[in-house]
Structure formats: structure tokens, C-alpha cells
Amino acid sequence: MTRGELPSITMPTRTKRNIAYDEEAEVWKYGDRERLREAGTEKSALHILKMAYVIWFLKHQITENRSSTLRELYYISEGWKRAKFAAQNDSNLLVEDLEILTDVQREHFHLRPEEDGASIFGPLRIREDTRRGTRELHCQDDIGESGYQIPTNVDSLEFVEHDAQMVIAIETGGMYARLIENGFDEKYQAILVHLKGQPARSTRRVLNRLASEFQLPVTVFTDGDPWSYRIFASVAYGAIKSAHISEILVTPSARFIGVQPSDIRDYDLPSDLLTEQDIAALKAELTDPRFAGDYWKEQINLQLALNLKSEQQAFAARGLDFVTDEYLPARLSDMGVLRK
């Protein structure tokens, strides 16, 4: 500005059209498309002003060794006059912009999400650095059946040892509890991870580390609908909004275990008709490069033909033990995950 030049920033275009597959890293990253935001208009100038305020706030937060939530950051901006945010999504997006510009994760800005983390249950021993010192615990023997809650900053965890053959990431709390109650973790030496719906970044980071540090096979068990397929995609392929840190969040080796559209047909599962939104989402996935493989094309087209969707809990129609005694062992064996 002192040189008479307009402040500007250049950012990757954060859209589906600007993600490209990195063959070496086996993850989806942002491509070459960029957008220039130059303070030549009021809208762009305000964006850069807000960014300056956020940087100022984060600098003081780090210096004082304090932390805050994304929600708190949004409310703190109320005192920034014209730089305040109109909605939390705006402040969240700006924090993601800063991650891209700095190549630093928001957790190292001492920012954390508002919601509770997901949880782990299974034959895994961890060591965690906390404000009260270091603690070590076993994720079966030393915790209750709700599991060990994953912290926001997974880099504070050390995975000490394990006695596992696999990792199963599970969308719903009901199915997570079913597998624990039925002793699936013990019988099959499985580390169970509750995704809690669309998984938080910390949850995806845990799956990434379990796969890379222990070379454990990871499978993802969700409902049979287009929104759940996107949950799997965020684990295995990456999410568009976090493509800048795909290498530490994505588990390229993760495989989808169900509920498959073919399961709805083959097991005659209780189901609901697809809504207009479901159909539109499925058709959108057929054009999504992350679902470009033959498997997904076949399954999505089958679901459109069936016009049905089904939940994980639908397996209970065949008995409470069916999913743990028959479905999962059969699927895991077919996939070569379960050793016979």
C-alpha cells in the first residue's frame, strides 16, 4: 500500500472442477486454477481486511498460548466493526484460506471445532500429551464402552502399539455400539472408529495415521445413500474444502464395505424410496471425479434403478447379530481383509 499498489492474494479455486488426482501421493489435490482477490473493489477489500484481523487475533492467541473454537472466533469478530463476519461459514472459509496460504493446519493456530470428537474402541494403546501431563491408556481395557474420544489435535497422540488386524470406520453411533456390544472388536481384532456422521478432520487424521503407521487395512461402513457415500469419499479420496491438506487427512487405501445398493437388493433390506434430493445427489456423484471408478458407477446406477436407500440398522431385520456374525465377516473375507 505504501508503494501505491493494491493488496491482493491469489488462491486456488476451491471447486469440484479444480481437484486433480496426484498419482504419487494417491490423493486428490487442488489443480492449477486460481482466483485473484485484489482490493480494488469494496467486497475484496473487506475480505482482505477481515483476513488481517484474523491474523492479528491468531498471532496474539499463539503468543499467549491460548486457544479458541471456530465459533468463538466468529463471535469475537463482532467487535471488529466493518471486519466482522456476517455468518460463521464466512469465518470458517477464511481460516481455510489461511491454511492454504501458510501451509499450516488450523490446529496449530490453536483453533478447534465446536463439536465433540469421534471415538475409538479396540486393541490399541496410545500415549497423549495433555495440559496435566502425559497419560497412556489402552482403548479396550482402560475405557468405557463409549470409547476413547479423539482430541482435536491428533499430533498430540502417539500410537504406542496394537494387536489389530483391521480398522473399521462406522458412520452411526447405533452400529458402532452394536459392534462393541457383540464383541466384534475382540473376535476379529478390529479397531472400531465412530465417524459420527461426516467425519471431523481429527477423525480422518486418525484413520490416515492408523493406515500409514501400522499398515492396517481400513474399511468404511456407512448407510446406503448418496450422502453416506460422500462420507466414505471424504475418508478415502478427500474433501474439496480440505484438498490443501489431503496428504495428512486422506486414507487412499480405505475401502467401502457397505451398505451397498447391491446389499439392499440381495438381502432385501428394509428401505425407503429415494427423494428428489437423493436422486440429484447420486447423479452429481456420477460426474464427480472421485466416483469415476467402475465400482461406483455400477452401484450408483443400480441404486437409481432400484430407487431405494437403506440404513445400517436395517440389517437388524435379520436379527441383532446378523451384521456381526454374517454380513461383516462375509464382506471382509471377500475383500481379503479378514484372514480365514
C-alpha positions in Angstrom: 0.0 0.0 0.0 2.9 2.4 0.7 4.1 1.8 -2.8 0.7 2.7 -4.1 -0.1 -1.0 -5.0 -3.4 -2.7 -4.3 -3.1 -5.5 -1.7 -4.1 -8.9 -3.3 -4.0 -12.6 -2.7 -4.1 -15.5 -5.1 -5.9 -18.6 -4.1 -6.7 -22.0 -5.7 -10.2 -22.2 -7.0 -11.9 -24.4 -4.4 -14.4 -26.2 -6.6 -15.0 -29.8 -7.9 -13.6 -28.7 -11.3 -10.3 -27.8 -9.7 -9.3 -31.0 -8.0 -6.8 -33.3 -9.6 -5.5 -36.8 -8.7 -1.9 -36.8 -7.5 -0.6 -40.2 -8.7 2.4 -40.2 -6.4 0.6 -39.2 -3.2 -2.6 -41.1 -4.2 -4.8 -38.3 -3.1 -7.0 -35.6 -4.7 -5.5 -32.1 -4.5 -6.3 -28.6 -5.9 -5.4 -28.2 -9.5 -3.9 -25.2 -11.3 -7.0 -23.0 -11.5 -6.6 -19.9 -9.3 -8.5 -16.8 -8.5 -7.1 -13.3 -7.7 -8.7 -11.3 -5.0 -7.5 -7.7 -5.3 -8.6 -4.8 -3.0 -9.9 -2.8 -6.0 -13.5 -3.4 -5.0 -15.2 -2.9 -1.7 -16.0 -6.6 -1.4 -12.4 -7.8 -2.0 -11.0 -5.0 0.2 -13.3 -6.1 3.1 -12.2 -9.7 2.6 -8.5 -8.8 3.0 -9.4 -6.5 5.9 -11.1 -9.5 7.7 -8.1 -11.7 6.9 -5.8 -9.1 8.5 -7.9 -9.0 11.7 -7.9 -12.8 11.9 -4.1 -13.0 11.5 -3.8 -10.3 14.3 -6.1 -12.4 16.6 -4.3 -15.7 15.9 -0.9 -14.1 16.4 -1.9 -12.9 19.9 -3.6 -16.2 20.7 -0.4 -18.2 19.8 1.8 -15.8 21.7 -0.3 -16.2 24.9 -0.6 -20.0 24.4 -4.4 -19.7 24.4 -6.9 -21.5 22.2 -10.4 -20.8 20.9 -13.1 -22.5 18.9 -14.2 -21.6 15.4 -17.5 -20.5 16.9 -15.7 -18.2 19.4 -13.7 -16.6 16.6 -16.9 -15.7 14.8 -18.3 -14.0 17.9 -15.1 -12.3 18.6 -15.3 -10.6 15.2 -18.4 -8.8 16.5 -16.0 -6.2 17.9 -14.2 -5.7 14.6 -16.6 -3.2 13.2 -16.6 -3.5 9.4 -14.4 -6.5 9.6 -16.9 -8.6 11.4 -18.3 -11.7 9.8 -21.9 -12.0 8.7 -22.0 -15.8 9.3 -19.8 -18.4 10.8 -19.3 -20.1 7.5 -17.5 -17.0 6.3 -15.0 -17.1 9.1 -14.5 -20.8 8.7 -13.7 -20.4 5.0 -11.3 -17.6 5.7 -9.4 -19.8 8.2 -9.2 -22.5 5.5 -7.8 -19.8 3.2 -5.1 -19.1 5.8 -4.2 -22.8 6.0 -3.7 -22.8 2.2 -1.6 -19.6 2.2 0.6 -20.7 5.2 0.7 -24.5 4.7 -0.2 -24.7 8.4 -3.1 -26.6 9.9 -5.7 -24.6 11.9 -4.9 -26.8 14.9 -1.5 -25.1 15.0 -3.3 -21.8 15.0 -4.8 -23.1 18.3 -8.3 -23.2 16.7 -10.6 -26.1 17.2 -14.1 -27.1 16.1 -17.0 -26.7 18.5 -18.3 -30.2 18.3 -17.1 -33.2 20.3 -14.6 -35.5 18.7 -15.5 -39.0 17.5 -14.2 -42.1 19.3 -12.1 -45.2 19.1 -12.6 -48.6 20.6 -10.3 -51.6 20.1 -6.9 -53.2 20.7 -4.8 -50.0 20.5 -2.5 -48.4 23.1 -2.0 -44.7 22.9 0.0 -42.0 24.7 -1.4 -38.5 24.9 0.2 -35.2 25.9 -2.3 -33.1 27.9 -2.2 -30.0 30.0 -2.0 -32.2 33.0 0.9 -34.2 31.7 1.3 -37.4 29.6 -1.1 -40.3 30.0 -1.1 -43.7 28.5 -4.2 -45.9 28.0 -5.5 -48.9 26.2 -8.6 -48.3 24.0 -10.3 -51.5 25.2 -9.1 -52.2 28.7 -8.9 -48.7 30.2 -12.1 -47.0 28.9 -15.8 -47.4 28.9 -17.8 -48.7 26.0 -18.3 -45.2 24.6 -14.7 -45.4 23.6 -11.7 -43.0 23.7 -12.6 -39.6 22.5 -10.3 -38.4 19.7 -8.7 -35.0 20.6 -8.8 -32.0 18.2 -5.0 -32.1 17.7 -4.2 -35.6 16.8 -0.5 -34.8 16.6 -0.5 -34.8 20.4 -1.2 -38.6 20.2 1.4 -41.3 20.0 0.2 -44.7 18.8 2.3 -46.9 21.0 1.3 -50.5 20.0 -1.6 -52.5 18.7 -2.9 -56.0 18.4 -5.3 -55.3 15.5 -5.9 -56.9 12.1 -8.1 -54.1 10.7 -9.8 -50.8 11.2 -13.5 -50.3 10.6 -14.8 -46.7 10.4 -18.5 -46.6 11.2 -20.9 -43.8 10.3 -23.6 -44.2 13.0 -23.4 -44.4 16.8 -26.0 -47.2 16.8 -23.9 -49.5 14.6 -20.7 -48.6 16.5 -22.4 -49.6 19.8 -23.7 -52.8 18.1 -20.2 -54.0 17.1 -18.9 -53.3 20.6 -21.8 -55.0 22.4 -21.4 -58.0 20.2 -17.6 -58.2 20.9 -16.7 -57.7 17.2 -13.5 -55.9 18.2 -12.3 -58.8 20.3 -13.3 -61.6 18.0 -11.8 -60.1 14.9 -9.1 -57.9 16.4 -10.7 -54.8 15.0 -10.1 -51.1 15.9 -13.5 -49.5 15.6 -13.7 -45.8 14.9 -17.1 -44.0 15.2 -17.2 -41.4 12.4 -20.1 -39.6 14.0 -21.7 -38.8 10.6 -19.5 -36.6 8.3 -16.1 -37.2 10.0 -14.2 -34.3 11.6 -10.7 -33.6 10.4 -9.2 -35.1 13.6 -11.1 -38.4 12.9 -9.8 -38.6 9.3 -6.3 -37.8 10.6 -6.5 -40.8 13.0 -7.5 -43.1 10.1 -4.7 -41.8 8.0 -2.2 -42.5 10.8 -3.5 -45.9 11.6 -3.2 -46.9 8.0 0.2 -45.3 7.4 2.0 -46.1 10.7 0.7 -49.6 11.2 -0.2 -50.6 7.6 -3.6 -51.7 8.8 -6.5 -52.1 6.2 -9.2 -49.5 6.7 -12.8 -50.1 5.7 -15.7 -47.7 5.9 -19.2 -48.8 6.9 -22.0 -46.3 6.2 -25.7 -46.1 5.4 -26.7 -46.9 1.8 -27.4 -43.4 0.5 -25.6 -40.7 -1.5 -24.8 -38.6 1.5 -23.1 -41.5 3.2 -21.1 -42.3 0.0 -19.7 -38.8 0.4 -18.7 -39.7 4.0 -16.6 -42.5 2.5 -15.2 -40.2 -0.2 -14.0 -37.7 2.5 -12.0 -40.5 4.1 -10.7 -42.3 1.0 -10.5 -39.5 -1.6 -10.6 -36.3 0.4 -13.0 -33.4 0.7 -12.9 -30.5 -1.8 -12.7 -27.9 1.1 -9.6 -29.6 2.6 -7.8 -30.6 -0.6 -4.9 -28.5 0.5 -4.1 -31.0 3.3 -5.2 -34.2 1.7 -1.9 -36.0 2.3 -2.4 -36.0 6.1 -6.2 -36.4 6.1 -6.9 -38.9 3.4 -6.6 -42.7 3.6 -6.2 -43.7 -0.1 -6.2 -47.4 0.9 -9.6 -47.2 2.6 -12.3 -49.4 1.1 -16.1 -49.1 1.2 -17.7 -52.1 3.0 -21.4 -51.1 2.8 -24.3 -50.6 2.9 -24.1 -51.2 -0.9 -27.1 -50.8 -3.2 -26.5 -54.4 -4.2 -26.9 -55.3 -0.5 -30.4 -53.6 -0.5 -31.3 -55.9 -3.4 -29.5 -59.1 -2.3 -30.6 -59.0 1.4 -34.0 -57.5 0.7 -33.2 -54.8 3.3 -36.0 -52.6 4.7 -35.6 -49.4 2.7 -37.1 -46.0 1.7 -37.7 -44.5 -1.7 -35.1 -42.0 -2.9 -36.1 -38.4 -2.6 -35.6 -35.9 -5.4 -32.6 -34.6 -3.5 -31.2 -38.1 -3.2 -31.5 -38.7 -7.0 -29.9 -35.3 -7.8 -27.0 -36.2 -5.4 -26.5 -39.6 -7.0 -26.4 -38.1 -10.5 -23.9 -35.5 -9.3 -21.7 -38.2 -7.9 -21.7 -39.9 -11.3 -19.9 -36.7 -12.6 -17.6 -36.4 -9.5 -14.1 -37.5 -10.4 -13.8 -39.2 -7.0 -16.5 -41.6 -8.0 -15.2 -42.3 -11.5 -14.3 -45.9 -11.0 -16.3 -48.8 -12.4 -17.4 -50.0 -8.9 -19.1 -46.7 -8.0 -20.7 -46.3 -11.4 -22.2 -49.7 -11.2 -23.5 -49.3 -7.7 -24.9 -45.8 -8.2 -26.7 -46.7 -11.4 -28.1 -49.8 -9.6 -29.4 -47.6 -6.8 -31.0 -45.2 -9.3 -32.7 -48.2 -10.9 -33.9 -49.6 -7.6 -35.0 -46.2 -6.4 -34.2 -47.3 -2.8 -31.9 -46.3 0.1 -31.3 -48.1 3.3 -29.7 -47.6 6.7 -27.1 -49.6 8.6 -29.6 -50.6 11.2 -31.8 -52.3 8.5 -29.6 -55.4 8.9 -31.4 -55.8 12.3 -34.4 -57.1 10.4 -32.5 -60.3 10.1 -31.6 -60.4 13.8 -29.4 -58.3 16.1 -26.4 -60.5 15.4 -26.7 -60.8 11.7 -24.4 -57.8 10.9 -21.6 -59.0 13.1 -21.9 -62.8 12.7 -22.7 -62.9 8.9 -22.6 -59.7 6.9 -19.3 -58.2 8.0 -17.3 -61.4 8.2 -18.5 -62.3 4.7 -17.7 -58.9 3.2 -14.3 -58.7 4.9 -13.4 -62.2 3.7 -14.5 -61.4 0.1 -12.3 -58.2 0.3 -9.3 -60.2 1.6 -9.3 -58.2 4.8 -10.3 -61.0 7.1 -7.8 -63.8 7.3 -9.5 -67.2 7.1 
